[in-house]
């Protein structure tokens, strides 16, 4: 794993978590501000177990932003926007990196262009990976915003098994290959565009 890859990964996770914190704060929850999550400081967001697992399995995570729904005016809808904020931020980072890559292509050194390409690719994967409807990923919180309370509760009950389910899906049932191919298509489109 290269140093540019690690730097981009940390930056991308930080942006993802900062976005959750920003939207939650904007919607009335002071918890992210009180817990120091409204920052781009990597150390405020990184989880050591998550980084270790990323090194061992290529599936890592940051410290989740805690949201207290009692402060939200419309908890179900507000959680939808809070959950969408992280993946959307990753897509924005990928798009910005693609735009910079286009302008930098003739003049920047190879290592800088490779770092931008990593940013495009990694943020695309992070966005789509986090949209999977498997707890604790953002996609599960997005889906529960549309589900009846009973179904929402049942989906949340599998959260303790979420990491194992993801490992099985990614490594044995082809989900990792599918996400890689989907990201390849989107990255090619961003670069061609």
C-alpha beads as a LAMMPS data file, in Angstrom:
LAMMPS data file: protein, C-alpha beads

193 atoms
192 bonds

1 atom types
1 bond types

-500.0 500.0 xlo xhi
-500.0 500.0 ylo yhi
-500.0 500.0 zlo zhi

Masses

1 110.0

Atoms # bond

1 1 1 0.000 0.000 0.000
2 1 1 1.618 3.248 -1.152
3 1 1 1.938 6.446 0.883
4 1 1 -0.232 8.459 -1.593
5 1 1 -2.943 5.787 -1.275
6 1 1 -2.885 6.008 2.545
7 1 1 -2.941 9.830 2.481
8 1 1 -5.875 9.898 0.037
9 1 1 -7.726 7.266 2.079
10 1 1 -7.319 9.281 5.305
11 1 1 -8.359 12.520 3.587
12 1 1 -11.389 10.819 2.026
13 1 1 -12.557 9.260 5.299
14 1 1 -12.097 12.604 7.043
15 1 1 -14.194 14.414 4.427
16 1 1 -16.862 11.726 4.652
17 1 1 -17.179 11.979 8.436
18 1 1 -16.900 15.788 8.459
19 1 1 -19.883 15.920 6.064
20 1 1 -21.998 13.785 8.413
21 1 1 -21.045 16.069 11.299
22 1 1 -21.716 19.277 9.341
23 1 1 -25.174 18.232 8.162
24 1 1 -26.168 16.893 11.604
25 1 1 -25.083 20.193 13.185
26 1 1 -26.934 22.204 10.543
27 1 1 -30.079 20.190 11.303
28 1 1 -29.911 21.062 15.003
29 1 1 -27.817 18.378 16.714
30 1 1 -24.961 19.910 18.753
31 1 1 -23.398 16.486 19.477
32 1 1 -20.851 16.470 16.596
33 1 1 -19.644 19.959 17.562
34 1 1 -19.385 18.993 21.244
35 1 1 -17.379 15.883 20.330
36 1 1 -14.944 17.807 18.098
37 1 1 -16.086 16.284 14.811
38 1 1 -16.549 19.543 12.869
39 1 1 -12.949 19.522 11.726
40 1 1 -10.774 18.292 8.875
41 1 1 -8.212 17.095 11.419
42 1 1 -7.654 13.434 10.511
43 1 1 -7.014 12.435 14.129
44 1 1 -10.520 13.528 15.169
45 1 1 -12.080 10.994 12.800
46 1 1 -9.725 8.029 12.456
47 1 1 -10.377 4.764 14.246
48 1 1 -7.282 2.677 15.035
49 1 1 -9.176 -0.650 14.778
50 1 1 -10.683 0.567 11.491
51 1 1 -7.249 1.424 10.101
52 1 1 -5.812 -1.919 11.241
53 1 1 -8.666 -3.783 9.537
54 1 1 -8.128 -1.705 6.394
55 1 1 -4.495 -2.793 6.381
56 1 1 -5.435 -6.460 6.937
57 1 1 -8.610 -6.816 4.854
58 1 1 -8.927 -3.656 2.690
59 1 1 -12.163 -2.855 4.560
60 1 1 -11.633 -0.036 7.024
61 1 1 -13.685 2.570 8.780
62 1 1 -13.462 5.864 10.578
63 1 1 -14.937 6.750 13.949
64 1 1 -18.701 7.096 13.298
65 1 1 -20.223 10.508 13.925
66 1 1 -22.647 10.195 16.816
67 1 1 -26.050 11.766 16.154
68 1 1 -28.652 12.347 18.877
69 1 1 -31.992 12.204 17.056
70 1 1 -33.754 13.963 19.985
71 1 1 -32.312 17.232 18.652
72 1 1 -33.604 16.704 15.107
73 1 1 -36.913 18.300 14.100
74 1 1 -37.801 15.485 11.703
75 1 1 -35.592 12.525 12.711
76 1 1 -36.497 10.179 9.843
77 1 1 -35.949 12.709 7.042
78 1 1 -33.001 14.387 8.772
79 1 1 -31.192 11.042 9.193
80 1 1 -31.646 10.471 5.456
81 1 1 -29.752 13.726 4.694
82 1 1 -27.124 13.115 7.362
83 1 1 -26.473 9.617 5.978
84 1 1 -26.355 10.809 2.355
85 1 1 -23.843 13.554 3.196
86 1 1 -20.843 11.200 3.508
87 1 1 -21.174 9.319 0.188
88 1 1 -22.110 12.536 -1.646
89 1 1 -18.955 14.177 -0.290
90 1 1 -16.881 11.279 -1.615
91 1 1 -18.477 11.751 -5.053
92 1 1 -17.744 15.500 -4.929
93 1 1 -14.092 14.788 -4.018
94 1 1 -13.877 12.323 -6.949
95 1 1 -15.395 14.881 -9.331
96 1 1 -13.065 17.675 -8.136
97 1 1 -10.041 15.382 -8.473
98 1 1 -11.158 14.490 -12.032
99 1 1 -11.480 18.170 -12.990
100 1 1 -8.049 18.978 -11.548
101 1 1 -6.605 15.891 -13.312
102 1 1 -7.839 17.218 -16.674
103 1 1 -6.184 20.595 -16.209
104 1 1 -3.030 19.168 -14.610
105 1 1 -2.467 16.402 -17.170
106 1 1 -0.039 18.271 -19.438
107 1 1 1.992 19.972 -16.691
108 1 1 1.983 18.042 -13.400
109 1 1 4.515 15.312 -12.588
110 1 1 3.507 11.674 -12.838
111 1 1 3.308 11.125 -9.047
112 1 1 0.814 14.013 -8.680
113 1 1 -1.367 12.673 -11.495
114 1 1 -1.303 9.198 -9.917
115 1 1 -2.383 10.690 -6.578
116 1 1 -5.309 12.432 -8.290
117 1 1 -6.259 9.187 -10.022
118 1 1 -6.202 7.388 -6.656
119 1 1 -8.488 10.125 -5.267
120 1 1 -10.947 9.657 -8.130
121 1 1 -10.973 5.867 -7.879
122 1 1 -10.950 5.522 -4.089
123 1 1 -13.678 8.113 -3.486
124 1 1 -15.888 6.499 -6.114
125 1 1 -15.509 3.132 -4.383
126 1 1 -16.091 4.679 -0.931
127 1 1 -19.267 6.382 -2.116
128 1 1 -20.835 3.245 -3.597
129 1 1 -19.568 0.953 -0.840
130 1 1 -21.136 3.190 1.816
131 1 1 -24.454 3.191 -0.045
132 1 1 -24.839 -0.576 0.463
133 1 1 -27.924 -1.186 2.646
134 1 1 -26.013 -3.205 5.243
135 1 1 -25.672 -1.866 8.801
136 1 1 -23.665 0.039 9.914
137 1 1 -23.087 1.540 6.424
138 1 1 -24.834 4.761 5.431
139 1 1 -26.991 2.914 2.922
140 1 1 -28.772 1.060 5.729
141 1 1 -29.733 4.368 7.375
142 1 1 -30.911 5.731 4.032
143 1 1 -33.067 2.631 3.437
144 1 1 -34.540 2.738 6.960
145 1 1 -35.761 6.282 6.248
146 1 1 -38.214 4.726 3.774
147 1 1 -39.080 1.518 5.632
148 1 1 -41.930 0.989 8.086
149 1 1 -40.744 1.069 11.709
150 1 1 -40.903 -2.731 12.112
151 1 1 -38.738 -3.410 9.035
152 1 1 -36.375 -0.628 10.009
153 1 1 -35.938 -2.204 13.446
154 1 1 -35.268 -5.643 11.906
155 1 1 -32.597 -4.219 9.580
156 1 1 -30.867 -2.501 12.501
157 1 1 -30.731 -5.811 14.399
158 1 1 -28.158 -7.246 11.965
159 1 1 -25.635 -4.463 12.711
160 1 1 -23.473 -6.625 15.037
161 1 1 -23.008 -9.000 12.069
162 1 1 -22.555 -6.292 9.459
163 1 1 -18.778 -6.556 9.160
164 1 1 -18.890 -10.342 8.706
165 1 1 -21.709 -10.022 6.138
166 1 1 -19.641 -7.460 4.204
167 1 1 -16.536 -9.672 4.258
168 1 1 -18.525 -12.624 2.902
169 1 1 -20.260 -10.533 0.217
170 1 1 -17.036 -8.854 -0.891
171 1 1 -14.739 -11.868 -0.840
172 1 1 -16.948 -14.849 -1.647
173 1 1 -20.087 -13.630 -3.418
174 1 1 -18.558 -11.257 -5.961
175 1 1 -19.638 -7.932 -4.475
176 1 1 -16.030 -6.680 -4.407
177 1 1 -15.635 -7.474 -8.126
178 1 1 -18.938 -5.784 -8.919
179 1 1 -17.999 -2.616 -6.988
180 1 1 -14.598 -2.570 -8.675
181 1 1 -16.167 -2.816 -12.150
182 1 1 -18.775 -0.181 -11.340
183 1 1 -16.035 2.141 -10.071
184 1 1 -13.969 1.463 -13.216
185 1 1 -16.892 2.559 -15.401
186 1 1 -17.511 5.726 -13.388
187 1 1 -13.816 6.622 -13.181
188 1 1 -13.472 6.186 -16.960
189 1 1 -16.514 8.396 -17.463
190 1 1 -15.118 11.078 -15.123
191 1 1 -11.758 11.041 -16.899
192 1 1 -13.233 11.001 -20.417
193 1 1 -15.695 13.729 -19.458

Bonds

1 1 1 2
2 1 2 3
3 1 3 4
4 1 4 5
5 1 5 6
6 1 6 7
7 1 7 8
8 1 8 9
9 1 9 10
10 1 10 11
11 1 11 12
12 1 12 13
13 1 13 14
14 1 14 15
15 1 15 16
16 1 16 17
17 1 17 18
18 1 18 19
19 1 19 20
20 1 20 21
21 1 21 22
22 1 22 23
23 1 23 24
24 1 24 25
25 1 25 26
26 1 26 27
27 1 27 28
28 1 28 29
29 1 29 30
30 1 30 31
31 1 31 32
32 1 32 33
33 1 33 34
34 1 34 35
35 1 35 36
36 1 36 37
37 1 37 38
38 1 38 39
39 1 39 40
40 1 40 41
41 1 41 42
42 1 42 43
43 1 43 44
44 1 44 45
45 1 45 46
46 1 46 47
47 1 47 48
48 1 48 49
49 1 49 50
50 1 50 51
51 1 51 52
52 1 52 53
53 1 53 54
54 1 54 55
55 1 55 56
56 1 56 57
57 1 57 58
58 1 58 59
59 1 59 60
60 1 60 61
61 1 61 62
62 1 62 63
63 1 63 64
64 1 64 65
65 1 65 66
66 1 66 67
67 1 67 68
68 1 68 69
69 1 69 70
70 1 70 71
71 1 71 72
72 1 72 73
73 1 73 74
74 1 74 75
75 1 75 76
76 1 76 77
77 1 77 78
78 1 78 79
79 1 79 80
80 1 80 81
81 1 81 82
82 1 82 83
83 1 83 84
84 1 84 85
85 1 85 86
86 1 86 87
87 1 87 88
88 1 88 89
89 1 89 90
90 1 90 91
91 1 91 92
92 1 92 93
93 1 93 94
94 1 94 95
95 1 95 96
96 1 96 97
97 1 97 98
98 1 98 99
99 1 99 100
100 1 100 101
101 1 101 102
102 1 102 103
103 1 103 104
104 1 104 105
105 1 105 106
106 1 106 107
107 1 107 108
108 1 108 109
109 1 109 110
110 1 110 111
111 1 111 112
112 1 112 113
113 1 113 114
114 1 114 115
115 1 115 116
116 1 116 117
117 1 117 118
118 1 118 119
119 1 119 120
120 1 120 121
121 1 121 122
122 1 122 123
123 1 123 124
124 1 124 125
125 1 125 126
126 1 126 127
127 1 127 128
128 1 128 129
129 1 129 130
130 1 130 131
131 1 131 132
132 1 132 133
133 1 133 134
134 1 134 135
135 1 135 136
136 1 136 137
137 1 137 138
138 1 138 139
139 1 139 140
140 1 140 141
141 1 141 142
142 1 142 143
143 1 143 144
144 1 144 145
145 1 145 146
146 1 146 147
147 1 147 148
148 1 148 149
149 1 149 150
150 1 150 151
151 1 151 152
152 1 152 153
153 1 153 154
154 1 154 155
155 1 155 156
156 1 156 157
157 1 157 158
158 1 158 159
159 1 159 160
160 1 160 161
161 1 161 162
162 1 162 163
163 1 163 164
164 1 164 165
165 1 165 166
166 1 166 167
167 1 167 168
168 1 168 169
169 1 169 170
170 1 170 171
171 1 171 172
172 1 172 173
173 1 173 174
174 1 174 175
175 1 175 176
176 1 176 177
177 1 177 178
178 1 178 179
179 1 179 180
180 1 180 181
181 1 181 182
182 1 182 183
183 1 183 184
184 1 184 185
185 1 185 186
186 1 186 187
187 1 187 188
188 1 188 189
189 1 189 190
190 1 190 191
191 1 191 192
192 1 192 193
